[in-house]
């Protein structure tokens, strides 16, 4: 039986200063250019830098981001948005959702919400994009961060809301199948339109999972701090389990079935759809590259899919009529 969740909505008016002030802040990437499809975005937790990296391991460009952790930085989860915009979980106890325009290297906005925070663990702090909504994980912490659940930012008007407030999530992602997956030991699956809890997936093949990714078919991949990498089908049944090794901190999947994994030893590993290692790149330990994402088109909202489907149907019908007339 699906558990009920609590929903709380709070206007982001307290943070409207960020929208205006952030426009003057530059990411300071020299000769900034739009990030390229197929590359990787790697967030360096300890120095607040966002790195675009080719699958061959070369660094394409590096962006600086604002510091919201009193000089310690804490750049965590990263997710690709529309038209070259990158969204980031930026901070720990008073984080902001930082949006960077890679076309020119400027910071578009830094949005926050009262009580939003995460426990200070290198693998915590997840983010996902669905149409005009950005979701971030929210954990119970003290001294003002007692709220928990999932925070949702509306990119159109800057407003924020919180739901699933009876849970505390360490990570989340929007799957390539258009559903929202939130990690708290096991994985809760939400409809990002209605925000309804659909099901919970028991991660029986992982011990203390730290990151999840989901492909177009609904296959879920999870990594844990003890080197476990597991694949589950869309219903949550364990399909494959391997000991990949190392303390893994994050994972992502692209539409070609390639997996990217970050670990505590500052390695970025690429695997094929059979969970076989293809490449491994060692980065500087000083940079703390613990979170990553593929550069790829974000998942559109359901209404966008419907419009695309209607448009395609109209083109097919028009072509059929023309053939009949001919």
C-alpha positions as MATLAB code, in Angstrom:
seq = 'XXXXXXXXXXXXXXXXXXXXXXXXXXXXXXXXXXXXXXXXXXXXXXXXXXXXXXXXXXXXXXXXXXXXXXXXXXXXXXXXXXXXXXXXXXXXXXXXXXXXXXXXXXXXXXXXXXXXXXXXXXXXXXXXXXXXXXXXXXXXXXXXXXXXXXXXXXXXXXXXXXXXXXXXXXXXXXXXXXXXXXXXXXXXXXXXXXXXXXXXXXXXXXXXXXXXXXXXXXXXXXXXXXXXXXXXXXXXXXXXXXXXXXXXXXXXXXXXXXXXXXXXXXXXXXXXXXXXXXXXXXXXXXXXXXXXXXXXXXXXXXXXXXXXXXXXXXXXXXXXXXXXXX';
ca = [
       0.000    0.000    0.000;
       1.346    3.420   -0.931;
       2.263    5.528    2.087;
       0.866    9.048    2.317;
       3.257   11.937    2.197;
       3.092   15.465    3.511;
       3.214   18.487    1.231;
       4.318   21.970    2.200;
       4.512   25.009   -0.075;
       6.610   28.066    0.678;
       7.105   31.055   -1.594;
      10.669   31.884   -2.496;
      10.082   35.573   -1.855;
      12.655   35.415    0.938;
      15.191   34.546   -1.695;
      14.234   36.900   -4.487;
      17.333   38.902   -3.711;
      19.294   35.974   -5.098;
      17.670   36.233   -8.511;
      18.757   39.816   -9.023;
      22.104   39.699   -7.272;
      23.163   36.488   -8.966;
      22.897   38.048  -12.407;
      25.992   40.056  -11.612;
      27.981   36.985  -10.573;
      30.060   35.335  -13.293;
      31.224   31.742  -13.319;
      34.538   33.085  -14.676;
      35.171   30.257  -17.137;
      37.636   31.547  -19.709;
      36.147   31.482  -23.208;
      33.019   29.744  -21.881;
      31.110   27.680  -24.418;
      27.989   25.547  -24.187;
      28.698   22.133  -22.689;
      28.645   19.402  -25.328;
      26.282   16.438  -25.487;
      27.944   13.191  -24.408;
      30.512   14.823  -22.145;
      30.488   14.607  -18.356;
      29.832   17.295  -15.756;
      31.902   16.705  -12.620;
      31.451   18.839   -9.502;
      34.540   19.312   -7.364;
      33.108   19.400   -3.862;
      35.976   21.023   -1.975;
      36.809   23.902   -4.335;
      33.416   24.734   -5.834;
      34.452   24.131   -9.426;
      32.321   22.517  -12.113;
      34.349   20.608  -14.660;
      33.242   19.601  -18.154;
      35.142   16.444  -19.055;
      35.214   14.374  -22.235;
      34.685   10.641  -22.011;
      38.384   10.329  -22.858;
      39.251   12.063  -19.587;
      40.344   15.424  -20.969;
      39.117   18.566  -19.218;
      37.178   20.728  -21.688;
      36.503   23.720  -19.434;
      36.114   24.606  -15.755;
      33.575   26.958  -14.152;
      33.806   28.610  -10.725;
      30.628   28.754   -8.641;
      29.516   30.885   -5.676;
      30.429   29.711   -2.171;
      27.579   29.158    0.303;
      29.586   27.217    2.899;
      31.685   29.946    4.535;
      34.803   29.388    2.487;
      34.649   25.594    2.474;
      32.518   25.289   -0.667;
      30.475   22.055   -0.980;
      29.408   21.621   -4.588;
      27.366   18.439   -4.694;
      24.853   17.021   -7.176;
      24.706   18.346  -10.740;
      22.026   17.961  -13.429;
      21.653   19.159  -17.011;
      18.868   21.591  -17.864;
      17.607   23.154  -21.089;
      19.660   25.201  -23.565;
      23.036   24.695  -21.929;
      21.955   25.575  -18.390;
      23.405   23.423  -15.590;
      21.710   23.123  -12.175;
      23.699   22.314   -9.027;
      23.183   21.429   -5.365;
      25.525   24.049   -3.939;
      26.214   23.919   -0.194;
      25.470   21.869    2.916;
      23.548   23.442    5.798;
      22.336   26.532    3.913;
      22.616   25.412    0.285;
      21.425   27.102   -2.879;
      20.236   25.651   -6.139;
      22.741   27.345   -8.424;
      21.906   27.588  -12.136;
      24.807   28.252  -14.503;
      24.472   29.221  -18.166;
      27.353   27.404  -19.853;
      26.862   29.412  -23.054;
      28.469   32.468  -21.471;
      29.655   31.279  -18.055;
      27.198   33.410  -16.064;
      25.219   32.429  -12.981;
      21.497   32.752  -13.728;
      20.220   32.304  -10.177;
      20.913   30.975   -6.678;
      17.633   29.793   -5.164;
      17.214   28.638   -1.570;
      14.486   27.580    0.835;
      14.007   27.831    4.586;
      15.183   24.673    6.341;
      16.715   23.022    3.279;
      19.961   21.230    4.206;
      21.880   17.979    3.988;
      24.103   16.052    6.365;
      27.766   16.861    5.669;
      28.692   13.618    3.905;
      30.620   13.719    0.625;
      28.102   11.515   -1.204;
      24.931   13.326   -0.075;
      23.039   16.006   -1.974;
      21.078   14.932   -5.056;
      19.417   16.952   -7.807;
      17.203   16.193  -10.813;
      15.514   18.176  -13.583;
      12.066   17.535  -15.032;
      10.797   20.138  -17.477;
      10.602   23.446  -15.572;
      11.048   21.791  -12.172;
      14.288   21.106  -10.296;
      14.158   18.639   -7.394;
      16.750   18.434   -4.596;
      17.117   16.076   -1.638;
      16.458   17.480    1.836;
      17.651   15.956    5.127;
      16.968   16.569    8.799;
      19.779   18.581   10.388;
      19.852   20.785   13.484;
      19.981   24.566   14.011;
      17.316   25.435   11.455;
      17.623   22.500    9.089;
      15.066   20.266   10.788;
      12.788   20.164    7.717;
      13.230   17.209    5.369;
      11.841   15.554    2.239;
      12.186   16.839   -1.308;
      12.386   20.498   -2.312;
      11.066   21.493   -5.734;
      12.053   24.744   -7.477;
       9.895   26.193  -10.246;
      12.206   27.608  -12.914;
       9.458   29.801  -14.374;
       8.677   31.873  -11.293;
      11.417   30.991   -8.786;
       8.953   29.620   -6.238;
       9.862   26.634   -4.083;
       7.854   23.923   -2.366;
       8.560   20.894   -0.174;
       6.862   17.504   -0.166;
       7.409   14.042    1.346;
       8.252   15.865    4.569;
       8.100   12.675    6.656;
      11.230   11.370    4.903;
      14.900   12.331    4.815;
      16.653   11.689    1.496;
      20.396   11.457    0.838;
      20.203   11.515   -2.968;
      17.708   11.695   -5.812;
      17.527   11.650   -9.599;
      15.004   12.064  -12.384;
      15.189    8.852  -14.385;
      15.430    8.885  -18.153;
      11.951    7.306  -18.036;
      10.471   10.493  -16.524;
       9.981    9.372  -12.900;
      11.555   10.799   -9.757;
      13.689    8.438   -7.641;
      14.661    9.403   -4.069;
      17.172    7.451   -1.976;
      16.946    6.857    1.767;
      18.409    3.358    2.063;
      15.794    2.083   -0.358;
      14.332    4.086   -3.237;
      10.966    5.852   -3.257;
       9.559    6.434   -6.748;
       7.382    9.512   -7.352;
       5.324   10.872  -10.217;
       6.976   14.293  -10.806;
       3.682   15.737  -12.062;
       1.312   14.761   -9.237;
       4.120   14.243   -6.664;
       2.368   11.004   -5.716;
       4.432    8.167   -4.242;
       4.142    5.273   -6.697;
       6.212    2.539   -5.052;
       9.307    1.757   -3.020;
      12.170   -0.329   -4.419;
      14.098   -2.475   -1.963;
      17.799   -2.278   -2.799;
      18.512   -5.863   -1.816;
      21.740   -5.946   -3.854;
      23.335   -2.963   -2.130;
      24.537   -2.190    1.369;
      24.352    1.518    2.236;
      23.634    2.793   -1.301;
      24.957    6.276   -2.098;
      23.797    6.971   -5.659;
      21.134    5.849   -8.144;
      20.514    6.268  -11.880;
      17.646    5.062  -14.070;
      17.603    4.426  -17.830;
      14.771    4.891  -20.344;
      13.430    1.380  -19.721;
      13.220    1.928  -15.983;
      16.272   -0.172  -15.114;
      17.729    1.189  -11.885;
      21.460    1.173  -11.132;
      22.713    1.713   -7.579;
      26.189    2.089   -6.106;
      27.186    1.815   -2.464;
      30.048    2.702   -0.139;
      31.328   -0.887   -0.060;
      31.950   -1.299   -3.769;
      28.615   -2.820   -4.694;
      27.064   -2.054   -8.086;
      23.618   -3.502   -8.699;
      21.047   -3.375  -11.480;
      17.303   -3.717  -10.851;
      14.501   -3.989  -13.409;
      11.593   -1.544  -13.623;
       9.625   -3.584  -11.056;
      12.553   -3.545   -8.612;
      13.756   -7.112   -9.053;
      17.535   -7.578   -8.759;
      18.985   -8.417  -12.203;
      22.728   -8.199  -11.685;
      25.137   -7.548   -8.853;
      28.915   -7.092   -8.985;
      31.661   -6.021   -6.607;
      33.068   -3.036   -8.469;
      35.241   -1.977   -5.563;
      35.861    1.289   -3.747;
      33.648    3.770   -1.918;
      31.334    4.932   -4.727;
      29.667    8.303   -4.323;
      27.532    8.906   -7.438;
      26.318    7.349  -10.685;
      24.589    8.458  -13.891;
      23.417    6.773  -17.106;
      23.008    8.138  -20.638;
      20.552    7.143  -23.353;
      23.142    4.876  -24.973;
      23.277    2.774  -21.803;
      26.701    3.953  -20.645;
      27.224    4.372  -16.905;
      29.489    6.917  -15.220;
      30.578    6.368  -11.602;
      32.435    8.649   -9.190;
      34.252    7.300   -6.149;
      35.970    8.586   -3.029;
      39.411    7.936   -4.522;
      38.729   10.630   -7.161;
      38.234    8.177  -10.032;
      35.666    8.596  -12.800;
      34.766    5.212  -14.307;
      32.795    4.516  -17.479;
      30.991    1.201  -17.904;
      28.949   -0.307  -20.732;
      25.398   -1.645  -20.412;
      26.782   -5.040  -19.331;
      28.424   -3.344  -16.319;
      31.865   -3.902  -17.826;
      34.573   -1.284  -17.235;
      35.403    0.668  -20.410;
      37.580    3.500  -19.087;
      38.780    4.882  -15.768;
      40.192    8.372  -15.247;
      42.014    9.423  -12.076;
      41.556   13.047  -11.054;
      43.231   15.081   -8.346;
      42.285   14.088   -4.807;
      42.380   17.784   -3.842;
      39.414   18.488   -6.122;
      37.051   15.942   -4.501;
      35.186   15.021   -7.730;
      32.409   13.105   -6.000;
      29.324   13.976   -8.079;
      28.707   13.802  -11.819;
      26.162   13.788  -14.647;
      26.119   13.246  -18.386;
      25.470   16.203  -20.656;
      22.225   15.178  -22.342;
      18.777   16.582  -23.058;
      16.714   16.698  -19.847;
      13.497   14.734  -19.553;
      10.557   16.880  -20.800;
       7.317   17.260  -18.886;
       4.396   15.012  -19.773;
       2.519   17.838  -21.511;
       5.552   18.450  -23.730;
       5.554   14.801  -24.768;
       1.825   15.093  -25.505;
       2.375   18.170  -27.673;
       5.195   16.447  -29.548;
       2.994   13.408  -30.077;
       0.102   15.524  -31.318;
       2.397   17.404  -33.672;
       3.837   14.166  -35.056;
       0.352   12.724  -35.539;
      -0.663   15.872  -37.402;
       2.335   15.646  -39.732;
       1.584   11.992  -40.455;
      -2.067   12.776  -41.185;
      -1.075   15.672  -43.481;
       1.373   13.490  -45.386;
      -1.317   10.796  -45.808;
      -3.833   13.312  -47.193;
      -1.262   14.641  -49.660;
      -0.510   11.131  -50.891;
      -4.227   10.470  -51.357;
      -4.688   13.720  -53.262;
      -1.749   12.884  -55.504;
];
